[in-house]
Amino acid sequence: MTREMGLEFKKIIEGLLETPEQNKPRVVILTGKNDIFSAGGNFELLKSFSTKDYETNKKTMFEFYNLFLSVRRLDIPVICAANGHAIGAGFSLTFACDIRIFANEAKYQFNFVKLGIHPGMGSSYIVKELFGTHIANRLLFLAETLNGEEAFRLGLCNDSVPQKEVLGRATEIAIALSESAPLALSELKKNTYDKEKLEAALRKEAESQARNFISSDFKETIKAIEQKRKPIFKGL
């Protein structure tokens, strides 16, 4: 994930929002290219944060996550066909969608704390809101890696199927949703999510990540990735 990708993503969302009702699609499917959904934040982008100050990073992260979470502004159902690995912010993005289809073979993980940073992309709020503190702590504190079937058993997705069937399953659900009343679904979306709480959570996440980015532990993360080893955190 890069800022440029986020800007393009937001542009598509805004285009959908501006589409006249009679031409607007009933459902949107969000999926990844080839066999990967999203590996999360781009390494060079992450590395750049270690050289910037707190205020700059706080502003950057709030704006960055809002680009992708603009998907929450859509008043039509959004199905995430996570057809491959989804890590960090990429995994977080799946939970901004209304319906999730995972791949049995793929890996899903919130790896933030393993990188020395607070979870982002709204995950610290959305996951707790959807699944409760117990599941949120398991995923965010332990940074546990799950395959699609394990995620389905935990209730994290609506279905998990073989990788080659993910888009097909998402399409089946899209067809079913398209047969429901669009105005009713639109009103349902408005009443399902609390945008004010999400925005407040994004601000807190941006503040926490900005503090982490200027820490010695995060600099150690960057060194460890470049040297292809595990980081040794000291709480500094």
Backbone as a ProteinNet text record, in pm:
[ID]
protein_1_A
[PRIMARY]
MTREMGLEFKKIIEGLLETPEQNKPRVVILTGKNDIFSAGGNFELLKSFSTKDYETNKKTMFEFYNLFLSVRRLDIPVICAANGHAIGAGFSLTFACDIRIFANEAKYQFNFVKLGIHPGMGSSYIVKELFGTHIANRLLFLAETLNGEEAFRLGLCNDSVPQKEVLGRATEIAIALSESAPLALSELKKNTYDKEKLEAALRKEAESQARNFISSDFKETIKAIEQKRKPIFKGL
[TERTIARY]
83.3	0	87.6	55.2	127.3	27.3	78.5	-9.6	-73	5	-45.8	-161.4	-146.2	-252.5	-376.7	-354.4	-465.8	-541.3	-466.9	-530.5	-615.5	-563.5	-638.8	-762.9	-746.5	-857.8	-969.3	-930.2	-1028.7	-1097.3	-1021.9	-1078.6	-1189.3	-1167.2	-1268.8	-1392.7	-1370.5	-1483.1	-1564	-1494.5	-1564.4	-1641.6	-1585.6	-1655.7	-1786.3	-1782.3	-1903.8	-2005.6	-1956.7	-2046.7	-2116.2	-2047.7	-2103.1	-2187.6	-2188.6	-2266	-2416	-2493.3	-2638.9	-2698.7	-2801.3	-2860.4	-2900.2	-2953.1	-3000.1	-2886.4	-2763.5	-2647.2	-2553.6	-2583.2	-2494.3	-2505	-2392.3	-2398.8	-2467.8	-2527.9	-2596.4	-2497.2	-2383.1	-2283.1	-2143.7	-2044.4	-1904.2	-1826.4	-1738.8	-1648.6	-1506.6	-1440.6	-1301.3	-1214.3	-1118.8	-1032.9	-890.2	-799.7	-659.2	-616.1	-498.4	-443.4	-366.1	-382.6	-315.5	-351.8	-253	-281.3	-256.2	-247.5	-224.8	-332.1	-390.7	-486.5	-410.6	-333.8	-250.7	-151.3	-24.6	80	95.3	6.3	11.7	95.9	145.1	219.9	349	376.3	499.3	620.3	726.6	842.4	908.8	926.1	991	909.3	776.6	690.5	711.8	712.6	735.8	872.4	972.3	1108.1	1115.2	1040.8	1043.9	992.2	902.8	847.5	953.5	1056	1159.1	1247.6	1238.2	1322.3	1242.9	1112.2	1027.1	985.4	935.2	897.8	756	723.1	594.2	475.3	472.6	357.8	336.9	446.1	435.8	378.6	430.9	383.2	237.6	198.8	59.5	-35.4	-3.1	-86.5	-88.4	29	40.8	-41.3	-32.9	-102.7	-254	-300.6	-445.1	-498.3	-425.8	-467.8	-454.8	-348.1	-322.5	-433.5	-468.3	-571.9	-709.1	-733.2	-862	-881.6	-771.3	-782.1	-848.4	-800.4	-852.7	-987.8	-1003.9	-1129.6	-1243	-1214.5	-1322.4	-1424.6	-1384.9	-1477.6	-1599.2	-1581.8	-1692.7	-1799.5	-1766.7	-1862.4	-1964.9	-1936.9	-2029.2	-2161.3	-2270.8	-2402.8	-2456.1	-2365.5	-2400	-2312.8	-2358.2	-2279.7	-2143.6	-2042.5	-1907.3	-1864.4	-1831.6	-1784.5	-1634.3	-1562.6	-1418	-1388.4	-1335.4	-1291.6	-1141	-1101.8	-959.9	-898.3	-858.3	-817.7	-676.2	-608.5	-472.6	-432.2	-302.3	-252.5	-297.3	-338.4	-376.2	-308.7	-213.6	-130.8	-140.7	-137.6	-134.1	-249.5	-217.1	-321	-408	-351.2	-429	-536.6	-503	-600.9	-705.2	-659.9	-751.8	-856.4	-813.6	-905.4	-1020.9	-996	-1104.2	-1220.1	-1190	-1293.6	-1369	-1323.6	-1397.8	-1508.2	-1507.9	-1609.5	-1724.7	-1836.6	-1956.3	-1956.5	-1904.5	-1899.7	-1756.8	-1706.4	-1569.4	-1566.3	-1496.6	-1472	-1321	-1273.4	-1130	-1093.8	-964.9	-912.9	-858	-894	-849	-697.9	-625.4	-479.8	-405.9	-473.5	-406.7	-379.4	-288.1	-252.3	-306.1	-360.1	-419.5	-361.3	-312.3	-244.6	-241.4	-262.3	-233.6	-92	6	146.3	203.2	117.9	164.4	262.8	225	311.7	443.4	446	569.9	663.4	606	685.1	718.6	672.6	700.8	606.9	487.7	392.5	252	176.2	36.1	-45	-145.5	-230.9	-293.3	-313.9	-370	-483.1	-516.9	-627.2	-758.9	-772.4	-896.8	-913.6	-813.3	-827.8	-850.1	-789.2	-804.4	-947.3	-1022.8	-1164.6	-1256.2	-1234.9	-1327.4	-1332	-1216.4	-1213.7	-1281.1	-1255.9	-1321.4	-1471.8	-1512.2	-1653.9	-1726.9	-1660.8	-1723.6	-1721.9	-1611.1	-1592	-1569.6	-1561.4	-1542.8	-1396.2	-1372.9	-1236.8	-1155.1	-1217.1	-1144.2	-1078.9	-1156.4	-1102.7	-1006.8	-1041.9	-955	-817.4	-814.3	-686	-604.1	-673.5	-602.9	-536.1	-607	-554.9	-452.6	-479.8	-394.6	-275.2	-296.2	-186.2	-91	-147.1	-64.1	-15.6	-76.8	-39.9	-41.4	-142.3	-152.7	-181.5	-114.1	-137.8	-241.6	-344.7	-452.3	-464.3	-506	-544.3	-693.4	-745.9	-885.3	-982.8	-956.7	-1046.5	-1048.2	-930.8	-923.7	-997.3	-981.9	-1051.3	-1202.4	-1247.4	-1390.9	-1445.1	-1369.4	-1414.1	-1425.9	-1343.4	-1350.9	-1462.4	-1521.6	-1628	-1578.4	-1451.2	-1393	-1437.5	-1481.4	-1528.5	-1659.8	-1729.5	-1858.6	-1844.2	-1731.1	-1704	-1556.3	-1505.2	-1368.2	-1373.4	-1316.4	-1321.8	-1183.6	-1161.1	-1033	-1004.8	-878.8	-838.4	-901	-903.9	-956.2	-1107.2	-1174	-1319.3	-1363.7	-1267.7	-1302.1	-1386.6	-1341.1	-1414.8	-1551.7	-1558.3	-1685.4	-1785	-1737.5	-1825.3	-1871.4	-1780.2	-1816.8	-1921.3	-1907.6	-2003.7	-2141.7	-2145.5	-2273.2	-2345	-2268.4	-2327.3	-2369.9	-2289.6	-2323.9	-2456.6	-2476.7	-2602.2	-2719.5	-2699.2	-2805.2	-2838.2	-2734.9	-2756	-2824.9	-2792.1	-2849.7	-2999.6	-3050.3	-3193.4	-3271.6	-3199.3	-3264.8	-3288.3	-3375.8	-3409.6	-3289.8	-3239.5	-3120.9	-3139.6	-3256.8	-3279.7	-3275.8	-3329.4	-3327.4	-3184.7	-3104.9	-2965	-2886.9	-2917.2	-2850.2	-2878	-3003.7	-3039.8	-2976.6	-2970.7	-2909.5	-2762.6	-2691.9	-2550.9	-2532.6	-2619.6	-2610.5	-2624.4	-2708.1	-2736.8	-2647.3	-2563.6	-2478.9	-2348	-2291.6	-2158.9	-2162.3	-2070.3	-2059.6	-1933.9	-1949.8	-1833.7	-1759.5	-1832.2	-1766.5	-1669.7	-1712.5	-1625.2	-1504.5	-1525.9	-1414.1	-1313.5	-1360.6	-1269.1	-1190.1	-1256	-1186.8	-1079	-1111.3	-1014.3	-895.9	-922	-814.2	-719.2	-773.9	-688.9	-600.4	-657.9	-579.5	-471.7	-508.2	-410.4	-296.4	-330.2	-227.9	-131.9	-186	-102.5	-10	-65.2	14.7	121.9	85.2	183.9	292.6	254.2	353.2	456.2	410.1	504.3	594.6	537.3	615.9	720.4	685.4	776.2	906.7	903.1	1025.1	1098.7	1055.5	1118.4	1238.8	1325	1439.5	1392.6	1283.5	1230.9	1191	1132.1	1092.6	1214.6	1314.9	1439	1501.3	1487.3	1535.9	1456.9	1327.7	1245	1298.4	1328.1	1377.7	1510.2	1600.1	1729.6	1711	1621.7	1599	1543.8	1452.8	1396.4	1505	1587.5	1694	1798.2	1820.6	1919.5	1859	1728	1655.4	1670.8	1637.6	1641.8	1525.8	1504.4	1399.6	1447.2	1361.2	1401.2	1415.1	1501	1518.1	1470.1	1351.4	1290.8	1336.4	1358.5	1404.7	1310.4	1200.7	1105.2	1153.6	1233.3	1289.5	1249.8
-119.3	0	125.4	217.6	343.7	458.5	580.1	696.6	711.3	683.9	695	597.6	477.4	378	425.2	484.7	535.9	646.9	736.3	845.9	792.3	691.6	631.1	559.2	492.3	421.4	519.1	630.3	730.9	791.3	809.4	865.3	775.1	644.6	549	556.8	564.6	573.9	700.3	812.2	938.5	932.7	861.5	844.8	768.7	667.2	590.6	675.5	757.3	842.6	946.1	989.1	1091	1032.3	900.5	835.2	850.2	891.5	903	770.3	777.3	657.3	554.7	601.6	508.1	433.5	486.3	422	356.2	371.4	321.3	169	99.9	-45.4	-80.1	-196.4	-239.3	-286.2	-338.7	-397.6	-370.6	-360.1	-347.3	-465.1	-523.1	-628.4	-573.8	-581	-537.8	-662.4	-674.2	-792.5	-753	-850.1	-823.5	-874	-831.6	-874	-1003.7	-1094.9	-1224.4	-1300.6	-1346.9	-1431	-1360.8	-1229	-1153.5	-1045.9	-1034.5	-926.2	-798.4	-800.6	-684.9	-723.7	-690.4	-718.1	-604.8	-505.3	-394.7	-279	-199.7	-79.4	-107.4	-27.4	-35.7	-10.9	-93.1	-81.6	55.3	108.5	238.9	348.2	333.3	429.5	419.4	296.3	276.3	331.2	303	348.7	500.4	568.6	715.2	774.9	703.4	755.4	764.8	680.3	679.8	803.6	880.7	1000.2	1129.7	1116.9	1235.5	1259.8	1380.4	1415.7	1369.5	1377.5	1329.5	1393.8	1525.4	1595.4	1559.8	1550.2	1514.7	1374.7	1280.4	1142.5	1129.1	1202.8	1196.6	1241.3	1351.8	1405.2	1309	1256.4	1166	1039.6	979.6	853.2	871.4	980.1	1004.6	1019.3	1092.6	1113.2	984.2	909.1	785.7	683.7	659	559.2	605	734.3	786.1	767.4	764.6	741.9	607.5	503.8	369.2	348	406.9	387.5	471.3	543.6	612.8	512.1	384.9	279.3	272.1	313.5	313.6	417.3	511.5	616.4	567.2	456.8	405.2	363.2	394.3	356.8	230.9	156.1	26.2	-80.8	-205.9	-311.5	-330.6	-353.6	-379.2	-517.9	-602.9	-738	-741.5	-789.9	-805.8	-950.4	-969.3	-1101.1	-1107.4	-1139.9	-1141.9	-1269.6	-1264.2	-1381.9	-1430	-1365.7	-1405.5	-1345.8	-1350.8	-1301.5	-1157.2	-1130.6	-994.9	-969.1	-878.6	-854.4	-708.2	-684.8	-548.8	-463	-349	-257.7	-323	-417.4	-489.3	-575.2	-640.2	-719.4	-626.6	-513	-415.3	-369.9	-349.9	-301.5	-398.5	-528	-624.9	-599.8	-551.1	-530	-398.3	-317.6	-196.1	-228.3	-351.4	-396.1	-464.1	-479.9	-534.6	-686.8	-749	-894.7	-933.8	-1042	-1085.6	-1232.1	-1259.2	-1395.2	-1415.5	-1515	-1541.7	-1668	-1684.2	-1802.9	-1899.8	-2026.2	-2126.7	-2125.8	-2112.2	-2126.7	-1999.8	-1886.5	-1757.6	-1732.9	-1641.7	-1604.4	-1464.5	-1450.1	-1323.9	-1288	-1165.3	-1127.7	-976.7	-935.8	-798.5	-801.6	-761.3	-773.8	-646.7	-550.7	-419	-425.9	-495	-496.1	-567.5	-656.5	-722.9	-626.5	-515.9	-412.3	-296.7	-307.3	-202.1	-84.2	-104.2	7.1	-34.3	65.6	46.7	6.4	-79.6	-113.6	10.4	4	117.6	78.5	166.9	148.3	121.5	177.8	162.5	28.6	-59.1	-195.8	-202	-110.8	-115.8	-86.5	-19.7	7.4	-92	-111.7	-192.9	-337.9	-397.7	-539.4	-560	-469.9	-479	-458.3	-364.7	-335.2	-454.2	-522	-634.3	-763.7	-789.9	-922.2	-924.3	-806.9	-801.9	-797.2	-763.3	-745.2	-873.6	-986.7	-1113.9	-1148	-1144.4	-1175.7	-1066.9	-940.5	-829.6	-841.2	-873.4	-886.8	-1003.2	-1111.5	-1226.8	-1188.8	-1116.2	-1080.6	-968	-865.4	-746.2	-758	-813.5	-827.6	-940.4	-1054.9	-1170.9	-1172.2	-1090.7	-1086.3	-1226.1	-1302.7	-1441.4	-1449.3	-1540.5	-1563.1	-1673.2	-1644.8	-1740.7	-1770.1	-1892.7	-1916	-1887.5	-1895.8	-1860.2	-1944.1	-2073.7	-2163.1	-2130.3	-2099.5	-2061.8	-1930.8	-1837.1	-1708.5	-1728.4	-1818.8	-1846.9	-1907.6	-1997.9	-2060.6	-1958.2	-1854.4	-1747.8	-1648.1	-1661.4	-1569.3	-1441	-1438.3	-1316.1	-1289.3	-1392.9	-1376.4	-1451.3	-1418.3	-1481.2	-1618	-1640.2	-1770.3	-1778.4	-1900.7	-1924.6	-2041.5	-2022.2	-2122.7	-2136.1	-2239.1	-2248.3	-2119	-2084.6	-1955.5	-1927.4	-2026.4	-2005.3	-1981.8	-2006.7	-1990.9	-1863.8	-1785.6	-1667.9	-1567.2	-1529.6	-1429	-1482	-1609.5	-1668.8	-1667.4	-1698.2	-1696.4	-1554.1	-1458.3	-1317.8	-1273.8	-1321.2	-1286.5	-1343.7	-1465.7	-1526.6	-1439.5	-1392.8	-1309.1	-1174.7	-1121.5	-993.7	-1004.6	-1115.3	-1136.3	-1142	-1211.9	-1221.3	-1083.7	-1004.5	-870.4	-779.1	-796.7	-710.2	-731.7	-841.4	-869.7	-805.7	-750.3	-681.1	-534.8	-469.5	-329.5	-238.6	-165.9	-82	28.6	88.4	194.8	139.9	20.1	-42.3	-74.2	-126.5	-157.2	-30.1	76.8	204.5	256.3	250.9	295.4	205.4	76	-18.5	14.5	47.7	83.1	208	306.3	429.9	402.8	305.1	277.3	170	107.8	-0.9	49.4	153.7	199.3	338.7	361.8	491	561.9	652.9	717.3	809.5	867.7	956.5	878.3	760.8	678.6	628.9	593.9	548.3	660.4	780.6	893.3	922.9	914.5	936.8	830.6	706.3	597.8	618.3	665.8	691.7	799	900	1005.6	949.7	864.1	803.1	711	634.1	545.8	625.9	735.4	819.5	875.4	916.9	969.5	861.2	742	632.3	587.2	573.3	532.3	637.6	763.7	871.2	864.9	831.7	815.7	695.2	587.2	466.2	487.6	563.4	583.6	652.8	733.5	803.6	729	606.7	527.4	449.6	409.3	325.4	188.2	140.7	10.2	8	116.8	117.3	124.3	199.1	202.9	63.7	-10.9	-148.4	-235.4	-209.9	-283.2	-264.9	-141.4	-111.7	-183.2	-177.7	-245.4	-395.8	-451.2	-595.7	-641.4	-564.3	-599.6	-594.2	-491.4	-477.2	-587.7	-631.7	-736.6	-876.6	-883.8	-1011.3	-1094.4	-1030.8	-1097.4	-1048.7	-1113.4	-1069.7	-948.2	-850.3	-733.2	-768.7	-697	-713.9	-585.2	-588.7	-469.6	-449	-321.5	-287.3	-192.1	-157.3	-67.4	75.4	115.2	251.1	322.5
0	0	0	-88.2	-97.2	-96.8	-79.2	-82.1	-220.3	-323.8	-460.2	-482.8	-430.5	-441	-366	-249.2	-169.7	-240.5	-306.4	-380.6	-495.3	-564.2	-674.7	-621.5	-508.2	-445.1	-408.4	-345.2	-306	-428.1	-536	-659.3	-713.5	-706.3	-752.1	-664	-532.1	-438.4	-465.5	-483.8	-510.2	-641.7	-739.1	-865.5	-847.5	-763.1	-734.4	-659.4	-566.4	-488.8	-576.8	-682.1	-771.6	-884.6	-895.6	-1001.7	-975.6	-1074.5	-1057	-1010.9	-928.4	-870.3	-975.8	-1087.9	-1190.5	-1259.4	-1246.4	-1308.9	-1208	-1080.4	-975.7	-964	-947.2	-928	-796.5	-789.9	-667.9	-561.6	-607.3	-517.5	-573.9	-484.7	-525.2	-467.8	-548.9	-501.3	-502.6	-388.4	-374.6	-367.4	-458.1	-458.9	-492.8	-484.9	-511.2	-647.4	-689.2	-817.4	-799.1	-893.3	-889.5	-762.1	-687.3	-570.7	-438.1	-438.3	-314.5	-302.8	-184	-162.8	-129	-19.2	16.2	124.7	101.3	199.6	299.6	292	387.3	337.6	432.8	399.1	323.9	224.2	146.8	236.5	221.6	310.3	302.4	183.2	169.5	238	233.1	302.1	452.5	503.7	646.9	688	608.4	638.6	647.1	561.4	559.8	690.6	758.5	883.8	993.3	986.1	1090.3	1085.3	977.7	963.4	978.4	1005.1	1016.2	1160.7	1188	1324.6	1357.2	1483.8	1535.1	1465	1456.6	1399.3	1251.9	1178.4	1036.6	1020	1098.6	1089.7	1132.3	1235	1282	1171.2	1107.9	999.2	880.1	847	732.4	751.6	871.8	894.6	895.7	954.2	957	814.4	733	594.1	512.7	536.3	461.5	482.8	607.9	635.9	588.5	594.1	547.8	397.5	323	178.8	151.3	218.1	195.6	263.8	381.3	453.5	395.9	289	217.7	166.3	159.2	116.9	208.6	335	430.3	394.1	306	268.3	166.5	101.8	0.6	63.6	-4.7	47.1	-20.2	-84	-142.1	-76.6	-72.7	-9	-76.3	5.4	-44.8	1.6	-93.1	-63.4	-82.6	16.8	4.6	-34	-153.3	-198	-175.7	-52.3	-14.9	-69.3	-194.6	-269.7	-241.3	-149.3	-114.8	17.9	48.5	176.5	201.4	323.5	365.1	499.1	500.3	618.4	660.5	791.7	843.7	797.4	737.6	690.1	583.4	508.1	408.1	471.6	582.2	657	717.7	767.4	827.1	726.5	601.6	499	475.5	492.6	471.2	566.5	686.8	788.3	769.5	675.3	640.9	541	490.5	395	469.4	402.4	465.7	471.3	368.3	357.4	322	382.1	356.1	313.4	203.5	158.4	157.7	232.8	240.9	162.5	138.8	70.7	174.6	161.7	258.5	276.9	166.4	169.9	210.6	208.5	232.2	380.4	406.7	543.4	573.9	693.2	737.2	873.6	885.4	1010.3	1030.1	1155.1	1197.7	1254.4	1177.4	1219	1280.5	1311.4	1356.6	1473.6	1582.1	1700.7	1672.8	1574.4	1535.9	1462.9	1416.8	1349.6	1443.4	1567.2	1664.4	1658.5	1599.9	1590.4	1632.9	1673.6	1711.7	1588.2	1601.8	1487.7	1423.9	1293.4	1221.1	1128.1	1034.5	940.1	1013.2	1134	1208.7	1276.1	1265.6	1316.9	1467.6	1543.1	1688.9	1731.4	1645	1673.2	1602.6	1472.4	1393.3	1440.5	1466.5	1505.4	1640.6	1733.9	1864.3	1851	1766.3	1746	1684.1	1591.6	1522.2	1602.4	1672.9	1731.9	1882.3	1944.9	2088.7	2129.3	2254.8	2306.1	2301.7	2333.9	2340.9	2207	2100.8	1968.1	1921.7	1947.6	1906.6	1971.1	2099.2	2168.2	2113.1	2082	2024.4	1892.6	1810.1	1678.6	1682.6	1764.2	1764.6	1858.5	1978.5	2074	2033.5	1995.1	1963.8	1819.4	1735.6	1593.1	1532.7	1569.5	1525.9	1375.6	1308.8	1166.5	1149.4	1071.5	1048.2	899.3	867.2	728.4	715	595.2	573.3	653.2	661.4	734.1	882.8	938.7	1080.6	1104.4	1012.3	1024.2	1018.7	933.4	921.8	1050.7	1111	1236.4	1348.6	1342.4	1443.1	1411.9	1294.7	1254.9	1192.1	1150.5	1094.9	951.7	882.6	745.3	727.4	621.9	595.7	531.8	465.5	405.8	371.7	365.9	320.8	223.6	107.9	1.8	-60.7	-141.9	-212.4	-288.9	-297.2	-354.1	-490.3	-576.6	-712.1	-714.4	-600.4	-594.6	-522.6	-471	-390.4	-468.3	-585.8	-663.1	-705.8	-739.1	-776.9	-662.5	-542.3	-424.2	-396	-409	-387.9	-490.1	-611.3	-716.3	-685.6	-632.9	-594	-491.6	-392.4	-287.9	-345.5	-437.2	-500.8	-575.6	-644.2	-717.1	-620.1	-508.1	-407.3	-349.9	-322	-267.7	-369	-495.7	-599.4	-615.7	-561.7	-570.1	-455.7	-357.9	-246.4	-282.9	-208	-235.9	-207.8	-307.6	-288.5	-185.6	-179.5	-81.6	60.5	78.1	210.4	252.5	158.9	189.1	219.7	147.3	170.6	311	352.4	486.9	592.5	562.7	655.9	678.1	569.9	583.6	669.1	650.4	728.2	877.8	912.3	1052.7	1114.1	1032	1081.4	1139.8	1079.4	1119.2	1180.6	1274.6	1342.5	1292.4	1197.2	1135.8	1232	1329	1424.9	1514	1559.5	1644.3	1565.8	1439.8	1357.4	1336.7	1309.9	1289.9	1416.8	1532	1659.3	1680.2	1643.7	1657.2	1563.8	1443.3	1347.7	1398.9	1465.1	1521.2	1632.4	1716.6	1824.8	1768.1	1665.5	1602.8	1541.1	1475.8	1412.4	1516.9	1631.3	1739.7	1793.9	1816.5	1871.3	1772.8	1647.1	1548.1	1530.8	1536.3	1522.7	1635	1756.2	1868.2	1844.8	1795.5	1770.8	1661.6	1559.5	1446.8	1486.3	1591.4	1633	1743.8	1773.3	1879	1825.9	1918.9	1882.1	1835.1	1894.1	1854.3	1706.9	1658.8	1517.9	1427.2	1468.3	1389.9	1384.2	1495.1	1498.6	1401.2	1389.2	1292.8	1151.2	1115.6	980.7	955.4	1054	1039.7	1023.8	1104.7	1102	967.1	911.7	780.9	673.8	678.7	579.1	593	718.2	744.2	745	718.1	710.2	837.3	949.6	1080	1164.2	1278.5	1369.5	1448.3	1470.4	1549.8	1697.2	1765.3	1910.2	1975.8	2032.7	2090.6	2235	2271	2405.9	2478.2	2414	2477.9	2484.9	2386.7	2384.3	2255.5
[MASK]
++++++++++++++++++++++++++++++++++++++++++++++++++++++++++++++++++++++++++++++++++++++++++++++++++++++++++++++++++++++++++++++++++++++++++++++++++++++++++++++++++++++++++++++++++++++++++++++++++++++++++++++++++++++++++++++++++++++++++++

